[in-house]
C-alpha cells in the first residue's frame, strides 16, 4: 500500500466559501485527485482574535458554519492561536474561549490548536482537554537541536519547524516517533537568508493584541513583489510533489503544511491544484470551482 501524505490547508475561516465548493468535489470526484494524499486539517482564525498570530486579517466566516462544514467532511479544524506575546490577562478573552468551547466539540475528528505561547498552552490543556496541539512555525526553530527538543515535548502532536530545516531534517536520522511529529511548511516564499523572521511574527502578535504598531518592514530583496508561487518554487526550502513522493514519504514523513491564509482564494486554489490534483484534471477542477462559484468566492 502506498504511503499517504496529509496536507494541512490554510483558511479555515478565511476561505470558507472556497472549501464549501472544493470539499464536495474532493469527495465526489476522488478520481480527479492523487490517491496518495489526504486532507489532514484546515487551519485558521477568525477576525479580531487576540490569541491569533502568524498573519493579520483573519477570516470573517461564521464559526458555526465553519464547524458544520468540517464535521460534515470529517476534517480536523485547527485554530491558529500562535500569538507569542500573550499575558495572563489575555487568557480570559471571551471570543477565544468561546471558540475553544465550540471547536473542542468538533465531532469524531478532534480539533487542534496551533500554538506558540507556553502560557496559552498550559491554559488550554487544563481548561479544554479535547484538543491536540501543534507547535507553531512562528517559533522560528532554525537550530536542529532546538527542533529535536521540540519534537520530544509530549504536549505536541506535531511540530512545524522553520522552513529552512526542510532539507536538513530528512538527513538527520530522526527516530520514527520524531518523524511522525514533523509537519513541513512546503511553500514558503520568505527570503531564505532572512534573519528578521521572528520580529516579523512578533509584529503580527502585537497587532492582534490591538497595539498601535507600524507594519514590519520586510528586509527581503524582493519584498515589493509580494507572494508569488513561482518564486516560492525557487526557494531552497520549497517542497514540491516530487519531493514528497520520492524523498519525504519513503523516509517516513507524512505531514505537510501549505501556507496561504493572507493570499486570497485564487492562489489557494492553485495550491490545491498543484499539490492534490492530477494534471489531467486540473483544468476541470479549476473550471468547476470558477464557473460554479465565481461570484461568491473570487
C-alpha positions as CSV (number, residue, x, y, z in Angstrom):
1,X,0.0,0.0,0.0
2,X,1.3,3.4,-1.0
3,X,2.1,5.8,1.9
4,X,-0.1,8.8,2.4
5,X,0.7,12.5,2.6
6,X,-1.5,14.5,4.8
7,X,-1.9,18.2,3.8
8,X,-2.8,20.8,6.4
9,X,-4.5,23.6,4.4
10,X,-4.9,27.3,5.0
11,X,-8.0,29.3,5.6
12,X,-10.5,27.6,7.9
13,X,-12.4,30.9,8.3
14,X,-10.6,32.9,5.6
15,X,-11.6,30.6,2.7
16,X,-14.8,29.0,3.9
17,X,-16.6,29.7,0.6
18,X,-13.8,28.0,-1.4
19,X,-13.8,24.9,0.8
20,X,-17.6,24.8,0.7
21,X,-17.2,24.1,-3.1
22,X,-13.9,22.2,-3.1
23,X,-14.6,19.6,-0.4
24,X,-17.7,18.2,-2.2
25,X,-15.6,18.0,-5.3
26,X,-12.8,16.2,-3.4
27,X,-15.3,13.7,-2.0
28,X,-17.5,13.1,-5.1
29,X,-14.7,13.0,-7.7
30,X,-11.8,11.4,-5.9
31,X,-10.5,10.2,-9.3
32,X,-9.6,13.9,-10.0
33,X,-7.1,13.8,-7.2
34,X,-3.9,11.9,-6.2
35,X,-4.8,8.8,-4.3
36,X,-1.6,9.2,-2.2
37,X,-2.8,12.4,-0.5
38,X,-5.5,13.3,2.0
39,X,-6.6,16.4,3.9
40,X,-5.2,16.3,7.4
41,X,-6.7,19.5,8.6
42,X,-7.8,23.0,7.7
43,X,-6.4,25.8,9.9
44,X,-7.1,29.4,10.5
45,X,-8.6,32.0,12.9
46,X,-11.5,34.5,12.8
47,X,-11.0,38.2,12.7
48,X,-10.3,40.2,15.9
49,X,-8.9,37.1,17.6
50,X,-6.3,38.3,20.1
51,X,-4.8,34.8,20.6
52,X,-4.2,34.7,16.8
53,X,-0.8,35.0,15.2
54,X,1.2,34.3,12.1
55,X,-0.9,36.6,9.9
56,X,-3.1,39.7,10.3
57,X,-6.5,39.9,8.8
58,X,-8.1,36.6,9.6
59,X,-11.4,35.3,8.3
60,X,-15.0,36.5,8.8
61,X,-16.9,33.3,8.2
62,X,-19.5,32.3,10.8
63,X,-17.7,29.9,13.2
64,X,-20.9,27.7,13.4
65,X,-21.0,27.3,9.6
66,X,-17.2,26.6,9.6
67,X,-17.6,23.9,12.2
68,X,-20.6,22.3,10.5
69,X,-18.6,22.1,7.2
70,X,-15.5,20.3,8.7
71,X,-17.8,18.0,10.7
72,X,-19.7,17.0,7.5
73,X,-16.4,16.0,5.8
74,X,-14.6,14.6,8.8
75,X,-11.8,17.1,8.7
76,X,-9.9,18.3,11.7
77,X,-10.3,22.0,12.3
78,X,-7.2,23.8,13.7
79,X,-7.4,27.2,15.5
80,X,-4.3,29.3,14.8
81,X,-3.7,30.6,18.3
82,X,0.0,31.4,17.7
83,X,0.3,34.8,19.4
84,X,3.7,34.7,21.1
85,X,3.2,37.7,23.4
86,X,0.2,36.8,25.5
87,X,0.0,37.6,29.1
88,X,-2.1,36.3,32.0
89,X,-4.8,38.9,31.4
90,X,-5.4,37.9,27.8
91,X,-6.4,34.3,28.8
92,X,-9.9,35.5,29.8
93,X,-10.8,36.7,26.3
94,X,-14.4,35.8,25.7
95,X,-14.2,35.3,22.0
96,X,-11.2,33.0,22.0
97,X,-12.7,31.0,24.9
98,X,-16.0,30.7,23.1
99,X,-14.1,29.3,20.1
100,X,-12.4,26.7,22.3
101,X,-15.8,25.6,23.7
102,X,-17.2,25.3,20.2
103,X,-14.3,23.7,18.4
104,X,-13.4,21.4,21.3
105,X,-16.6,19.6,20.4
106,X,-15.8,19.0,16.7
107,X,-17.2,15.5,16.4
108,X,-15.4,12.3,15.7
109,X,-12.3,14.1,14.4
110,X,-10.6,16.1,17.2
111,X,-9.8,19.8,16.8
112,X,-6.2,21.1,17.0
113,X,-4.6,24.3,18.3
114,X,-1.5,25.8,16.6
115,X,0.3,27.5,19.4
116,X,3.4,29.4,20.3
117,X,2.9,30.6,23.9
118,X,3.5,28.1,26.7
119,X,1.3,30.2,28.9
120,X,-1.7,29.7,26.5
121,X,-0.7,26.0,26.0
122,X,-1.0,25.3,29.7
123,X,-4.3,27.2,30.0
124,X,-6.0,25.4,27.1
125,X,-4.7,22.0,28.1
126,X,-6.2,22.4,31.5
127,X,-9.5,24.0,30.5
128,X,-10.2,22.4,27.2
129,X,-8.6,18.9,27.2
130,X,-10.1,17.7,24.0
131,X,-7.6,19.5,21.7
132,X,-4.3,18.3,20.3
133,X,-1.5,20.8,19.9
134,X,0.8,21.9,17.0
135,X,4.0,23.8,17.8
136,X,3.8,26.8,15.5
137,X,6.4,27.7,12.9
138,X,6.2,31.2,14.4
139,X,8.7,30.0,17.0
140,X,11.3,30.1,14.1
141,X,13.1,26.9,15.1
142,X,16.1,27.1,12.8
143,X,18.6,25.2,15.0
144,X,18.3,21.5,14.6
145,X,18.9,20.9,18.3
146,X,16.0,23.2,19.3
147,X,13.8,21.4,16.7
148,X,14.6,18.0,18.1
149,X,13.9,19.2,21.7
150,X,10.5,20.5,20.5
151,X,9.8,17.2,18.9
152,X,10.5,15.5,22.2
153,X,7.9,17.6,24.0
154,X,4.9,15.3,24.8
155,X,2.5,18.2,24.7
156,X,2.7,18.4,20.9
157,X,1.3,16.0,18.4
158,X,3.0,17.9,15.6
159,X,5.9,20.4,15.3
160,X,6.3,22.8,12.3
161,X,10.0,23.7,12.0
162,X,11.2,26.7,10.3
163,X,11.2,26.1,6.5
164,X,15.0,26.4,6.4
165,X,15.2,23.0,8.0
166,X,13.1,21.4,5.3
167,X,16.1,19.8,3.5
168,X,18.1,19.2,6.7
169,X,15.7,17.1,8.8
170,X,15.3,14.2,6.4
171,X,19.1,13.6,6.6
172,X,19.3,13.8,10.4
173,X,18.4,10.2,11.2
174,X,15.4,11.0,13.3
175,X,13.6,8.3,15.2
176,X,10.3,7.1,13.8
177,X,8.5,8.8,16.7
178,X,10.1,12.1,15.9
179,X,9.4,11.8,12.2
180,X,5.7,11.2,12.8
181,X,5.5,14.6,14.5
182,X,7.3,16.7,11.9
183,X,5.0,18.9,9.8
184,X,6.9,20.5,6.9
185,X,6.0,24.0,5.7
186,X,6.1,23.4,1.9
187,X,5.5,26.6,0.0
188,X,7.1,29.4,2.0
189,X,8.2,32.4,-0.1
190,X,10.1,34.2,2.6
191,X,13.7,35.1,1.8
192,X,15.8,32.0,2.8
193,X,18.5,34.2,4.3
194,X,16.1,36.3,6.4
195,X,17.4,37.0,9.9
196,X,14.4,39.0,11.0
197,X,11.6,36.5,10.7
198,X,10.8,36.2,14.4
199,X,10.5,40.0,14.7
200,X,8.0,39.9,11.8
201,X,5.8,37.4,13.6
202,X,6.1,39.4,16.9
203,X,4.8,42.4,15.0
204,X,1.7,40.4,13.9
205,X,1.2,39.3,17.6
206,X,1.3,43.0,18.7
207,X,-1.3,43.9,16.1
208,X,-3.5,41.0,17.1
209,X,-3.4,42.4,20.7
210,X,-4.6,45.7,19.4
211,X,-1.3,47.6,19.9
212,X,-0.8,50.6,17.7
213,X,2.4,49.5,15.9
214,X,3.6,50.2,12.4
215,X,3.8,47.5,9.8
216,X,7.0,45.4,10.0
217,X,9.3,46.4,7.2
218,X,10.4,43.2,5.3
219,X,14.1,43.0,4.6
220,X,13.8,40.6,1.7
221,X,15.4,41.9,-1.5
222,X,12.2,41.1,-3.5
223,X,9.7,42.2,-0.8
224,X,7.8,44.5,-3.2
225,X,6.8,41.6,-5.3
226,X,4.7,40.0,-2.6
227,X,3.9,36.3,-2.6
228,X,4.3,34.5,-5.9
229,X,4.0,30.8,-6.1
230,X,6.5,30.7,-8.9
231,X,9.0,32.4,-6.6
232,X,8.3,30.0,-3.8
233,X,9.1,27.1,-6.1
234,X,12.6,28.5,-6.5
235,X,13.1,28.8,-2.7
236,X,15.8,26.4,-1.4
237,X,13.3,25.2,1.2
238,X,10.4,24.5,-1.2
239,X,8.9,21.1,-1.1
240,X,7.1,20.0,-4.3
241,X,5.0,16.9,-5.0
242,X,8.0,15.1,-6.5
243,X,10.0,15.8,-3.3
244,X,7.1,14.5,-1.2
245,X,6.7,11.2,-3.2
246,X,10.4,10.5,-3.8
247,X,12.1,11.8,-0.6
248,X,9.8,12.6,2.3
249,X,7.3,9.7,2.2
250,X,9.9,7.0,1.7
251,X,11.8,8.4,4.6
252,X,8.8,8.3,6.9
253,X,7.5,11.9,6.8
254,X,3.8,12.3,6.2
255,X,2.6,15.8,7.2
256,X,2.9,18.9,5.1
257,X,1.6,22.3,5.8
258,X,0.5,24.7,3.0
259,X,0.7,28.4,3.8
260,X,-1.6,31.0,2.3
261,X,-4.1,32.5,4.8
262,X,-3.4,36.0,3.6
263,X,-3.1,35.3,-0.1
264,X,-6.7,35.1,-1.4
265,X,-8.8,32.2,-2.8
266,X,-7.4,32.3,-6.3
267,X,-3.8,31.5,-5.2
268,X,-5.0,29.0,-2.6
269,X,-6.9,27.2,-5.4
270,X,-3.6,27.0,-7.3
271,X,-2.1,25.3,-4.3
272,X,-4.9,22.8,-4.2
273,X,-4.4,22.1,-7.9
274,X,-0.7,21.7,-7.7
275,X,-0.4,19.6,-4.5
276,X,-3.6,17.5,-4.7
277,X,-5.0,17.4,-8.3
278,X,-3.8,15.1,-11.1
279,X,-2.6,17.3,-14.0
280,X,-5.2,15.9,-16.5
281,X,-8.0,17.1,-14.2
282,X,-6.6,20.5,-13.1
283,X,-8.4,22.4,-15.7
284,X,-11.7,20.6,-14.9
285,X,-11.4,21.3,-11.2
286,X,-10.5,25.0,-11.9
287,X,-13.5,25.4,-14.2
288,X,-15.9,23.7,-11.9
289,X,-14.9,26.0,-9.0
290,X,-14.6,29.2,-11.0
291,X,-17.7,28.7,-13.2
292,X,-20.0,27.4,-10.5
293,X,-18.9,29.7,-7.7
294,X,-17.0,32.7,-9.2
295,X,-19.3,35.4,-7.9
296,X,-19.2,34.0,-4.3
297,X,-15.5,33.2,-4.0
298,X,-13.5,35.3,-6.3
